[in-house]
Amino acid sequence: METTIDIKTLGLTRQREVVLEVIRKSNDHLTANEVFNGAKKRLPSISFATVYNSLRFLKDAGHISEISFGNGASRFDRITERHDHALCTKCGKLVDMHLDLPKTISKQAEQFSQFTLESIEVTLRGLCPACTK
């Protein structure tokens, strides 16, 4: 599932290494602000613009993935291969899931939507165990 590559071998700038390290060491799906706060602790001179640009670079290079939910803040994920999520509609908790989807789902989705699909990610929305109590 998750591949671990030594960050030092990627040839990244120190700032990009720090941003990637913050994301990879978190079990959460961080927003850009959360990544910035974590990076600032490791590298006090880093700016928000540098973090934001580093997130774009790391995403485009395939080192992280970005999850967007409409108008809400994007979240960044250390897992880059296809997987799904459950989102708590009350507290915003986002949990990774690895669902085995039937192979026919892509074809059905293309027929229904008339889209040429690039990928499918399933997002379940509901209440997490803490918010259910």
N, C-alpha and C positions, 0 to 999 in steps of 0.2 A: 504494500500500500504506500506508505510514506518512505521516500528515499532520503537518506541523510548524506549530504555532500558537505565536505569541509569548506566552510565559508572562505577561508584563506586561499583556497585553490581556485576561486572563481575570478580572481584578478579585479576585484571591485575596489572603489575608493574606500577610505576609512568610513566615511559617512554612510555609504551604501551598505557596508558590512554591518555597521551598527543597526541600521534600520532592519536589515534582514535578520539579524540576531534577535532583535526585539520581537519580531513576528514569529520566528521559529521557536523561541523559548516560551511563548505564551500558548496556553491551551484554549484561549479565547479567540474570537474573531474581532480584531481590533479596528477601531476607526482611525482615521489619519491623526486626529487629536491625541488618541491614546498612544499611537506609535510615537508621535512627537514627544509626549511626556516621558515615555520609556527611553527614547533615544537621548533626550536632554539629560537624564540621570547618568548615562554612560559617557556622553560627549557634550558637556555644557555649552559649547560654542555653536552647536548645530542650530540652524534656523528652521522655521516651519516650511519655508519655500524649499529648502534642501530636502527635507523629509518628504514633502509632497512630490517633488521631482524624482526622488529616489524610489518612491512607491511606483510611479509610472514606469520608470526604467526597469525595476525588478519584475513588475507584472509583464511588461512587453518581452522581457528576456526569459519568461517562463519560470522564474524562481518563486513567485507567489501568485495567488489568484485573488481576484476582486469579486465581491458579492454585492450586488446592488438590489435594493428593494424600493423601486419607485423613487419618490423624492427624498427618502431618508439617506443618511450618511452611508457611504460605501463602507464595507468591512473588508479586511484583508486576511487571507487564509494561507497558512503554511502548506496546506495540502493542495497540490496542483492537478492531480488526476481527477477524473470525473467522480463526483460524489454528491450526495444530497444533504439537505438540512431540515431541521425542525426549528421553527421560530416561535418564541413565546410572544403572544399578542399583548401581554400585560407588561412584562419587565424587559422584553427585548432579547432575552437569552437566546443564543444561536448555537445549535448542537449539530455536529457532523453525523451523518448516517451513510451507510454503504448499502443501498438497496439493489437487489437483483431485479432489474426491470426486464420485462419480456422484450425480445428482439422486435416484435411486431409493433411496439409502441411508437417507434420513429415513423414507420410507414403510415400508421393511423393518424398520427399528429400532422404529418405533411399533407395527407389527403384532406383532413378536416380544416386545417388553417390555410392551405395553399402556399405555405412557406417552404423554402428549401432549408431544411434544418442543418444547423452547424453543431448544435449540442442540445442536450436535454438535462436539466437539473430539476429535481422535484423538491419543492419546499412545502413542508407541512406546517400549518399555522394552528396554534392552539395554546393551551396553558401548560407551562412546565410544572413539575411536581410541587415546587415551592409555592407557585401562584395558585395551584389548585386547592391548597389547604385553606 
